[in-house]
Amino acid sequence: MIEMRLRSRTAPDTVAAQVGKVLTDADHDVLLTGPARVLMPDGRPLCVYLPGHLSPVLDRRPEVYEVLHGLRNLKSDNRGLASGTRRRPIPGQKRTRAKRVASAVIGSLETAQRQTYCRLTAWTGDHLPAYEQLRPLLRSMSAALADHVPDRWAAQAEHVARTHRDYIVPDTVFSTITVNNTYSTGVHQDAGDLAAGFSTLAVLRRGAYTGGRLVFPEWRVSVDMADGDLILMDAHQWHGNTRMECPHGLNDDRMRKCCGAERISVVAYFRERMTGCGPLAEEARKAEAIAEKRNTFAGKLTQADLERG
Ligand SMILES: O=C(O)CCC(=O)C(=O)O
């Protein structure tokens, strides 16, 4: 494996102008084509690229692709800059919305503004057997992190040890997985994952497309991930993809039909606020109590409205 220490970074205003945008090949100088460890000027790891590392597990377990492929219809308008657009307000709500992209969050989530209890995501709760079929892939990703970036793995493992096991993929240091299907992320930094940890990103790839390179624009480093490749990375550094396109130049939602293009990226990580979650059954009781309160409130409103009417 080659080791590379970066010396220079892109000027802050150049990066600021790239935020939220889909990148081009003019935005990188270095293309990693073999196993590599890339360090930032201060010695912290930017990424470790392990080409083909996951091919054995993907070959042995064809069901892993089937489960991930099956997630392609789950769309999210909550990916912010990663969607390649700016968030827009939703009339009458505090929430904002970005472009809908094929991005699914599976596994566990901590409390949020609207959902004040910890939980498995809706898909996960409804498809536990399918979720469990992903374990061999996730175990390989976690083991690679332990082997290649042991201090970050250890920091994550320490948090995992303080988190209820209901929320952790067994024998891994992951609570949560984002699965993207065939869209180029705009330049963004991940949020919510453990700052002292490290992100892991696998790619499953089909068809004859070009582009979709993963780029760290501040460092002008990129990688064109092939099927079965794994990259361990600091997702708090700016990153995004170049535009994907079929050989004849088509680059929209019709790419799958045109050239069979499919690029699934699986990002597995630990969400740092999971340590504060009670056991799943306890959190589910909280959720029920909240729902009941809301229903009673809605009922009272209706009654009052009726009386007024
Ligand atoms: O698919 C990729 O290469 C990047 C995915 C990513 O950055 C994300 O989901 O946050």
The ligand as a MOL file (V3000), in Angstrom:
LIG
                    3D

  0  0  0     0  0            999 V3000
M  V30 BEGIN CTAB
M  V30 COUNTS 10 9 0 0 0
M  V30 BEGIN ATOM
M  V30 1 O -21.4160 7.8950 -2.8600 0
M  V30 2 C -20.3910 8.5050 -2.5480 0
M  V30 3 O -19.3140 8.3260 -3.1040 0
M  V30 4 C -20.4560 9.5280 -1.4370 0
M  V30 5 C -21.6190 9.3220 -0.4940 0
M  V30 6 C -21.6470 10.3390 0.5860 0
M  V30 7 O -20.7730 11.1580 0.7090 0
M  V30 8 C -22.7670 10.3980 1.5390 0
M  V30 9 O -23.7340 9.6470 1.4300 0
M  V30 10 O -22.7010 11.2570 2.4570 0
M  V30 END ATOM
M  V30 BEGIN BOND
M  V30 1 2 1 2
M  V30 2 1 2 3
M  V30 3 1 2 4
M  V30 4 1 4 5
M  V30 5 1 5 6
M  V30 6 2 6 7
M  V30 7 1 6 8
M  V30 8 2 8 9
M  V30 9 1 8 10
M  V30 END BOND
M  V30 END CTAB
M  END
